[in-house]
Amino acid sequence: MEKKIFISAGLLGLVAVVLGAFAAHGLRSALSVSSLESFQTGVRYQMYHAFFLFVVGLLPQLTPAQKNRLFWLTITGVVLFSVSIYLLSSNTLTPIGGLFLISAWGVLVVYLLKK
């Protein structure tokens, strides 16, 4: 389970850096200031959750099942939140993605409090 978490975290981080650079250099002239800020918000949250997954993978207090649940909450949240921002196509998916990201953090706290 940890290997899948670490690889996914690394890929999320890599893609966040690539998209951040693309936004800074390639999209600046193509997007409005507001759209560019939204895009960069998606990049920031993706990177935050790449770090979050690394932490989840390192926590010995969590069972493999708990890590798996946190992994899927986070991946689903990043896809619905950040990807929807990148596509700039749906205002309804972004809050749902945010809910998954909030759930991942909350579930982590509950798991740690139970240990």
N, C-alpha and C positions, 0 to 999 in steps of 0.2 A: 504494500500500500504506500509506504513512504517513497519508494522509487517513482511511482506514478505521480504522487503529489509534488515531489521535487522537480521532475521533468516538466510537469504542467506549470509550476511556478516559474521555472526558467523560461519556458516558452512565452508565458504571459508577459514576463519582464522584457524579453527580447522584442516582442511585438510592440509593447508599449514604447520602448526606446525608438524603434523604427517609425512608428506612427507619430511620436512626438517630434522627431526630426523632420518628418514629412510635413507636419503641420507648420513647423517653424520656417521651413524653407520652400516647400512646394505649394502650400495652401494659402499662405498669407495674402497673396494677390487674388486668389480665386474665391475666398469666402469673406463675408461681412465680418466685422469685428465681433459681433455677437455670436455668429456661427463658429468662428475660430475659437472663442472662449469656451463654447460648449464642447467642441471637439477636444480641446485641451483638458477639460474637466473629465471627459471619458478616459483620456490617457492617464491622468493622475489617479483616478479610481482604479483603473486596471493595474497600475504599478503598486498601489497600496495593497491590493489583494494578491498580487504576486508575492509580496513580503509576508502577508497574512498566511498564505499557503506554506511558505517555508517554515514559519513558526509552528503551524499545525503539524507539519511533518516531523518537527524536532521535539514536540512535547511528549515525554514518556508517560505522562498521566492519562493520555487518551488511548482508548482501545482502538484496534483496527476498524471496528464498525463505526465508532465515533468519528475517526479521521475520515472515513469514507463519506459519512453524512455531511461533514463540514466541507469536504472536497466538492461534492456535487452541489451543495448550496452555493458555494463560492463561484464555481464554474458557471452555473445557471445564472447567478446574479450578474457576473461580468458580461456574459453574452447578452442578457436582456438589457442591462444598464449601459455599459460602454458601447457595445456594438450598435445599439439603437441610436445612441448619440452620434457615432461615426456615420451611420447611414443617414442621419438627420431626417428620418422618415416617419417616426412614430413617437408621439408624446405619451402614448398609453403604455408602451413597453418600459420606458425609463423608470417610472415609479415602481413597477413590479420587480424590475431588476434590483432597484435600491432596496426593496423589501427582502429579497433573497440575501443581499449583502448584509443587511442589518441582522437578519436571522442567523447567518453564519457566525457573526460576532457574539450574538446573544447565546446561541447554543454552545459556543466555546466557553463562555463564562459559566454557564450552568454545569457543563462537564467538569470544569476545573473546581467549582465550588463543591461538587459531589465527592471529589478525591480527598 
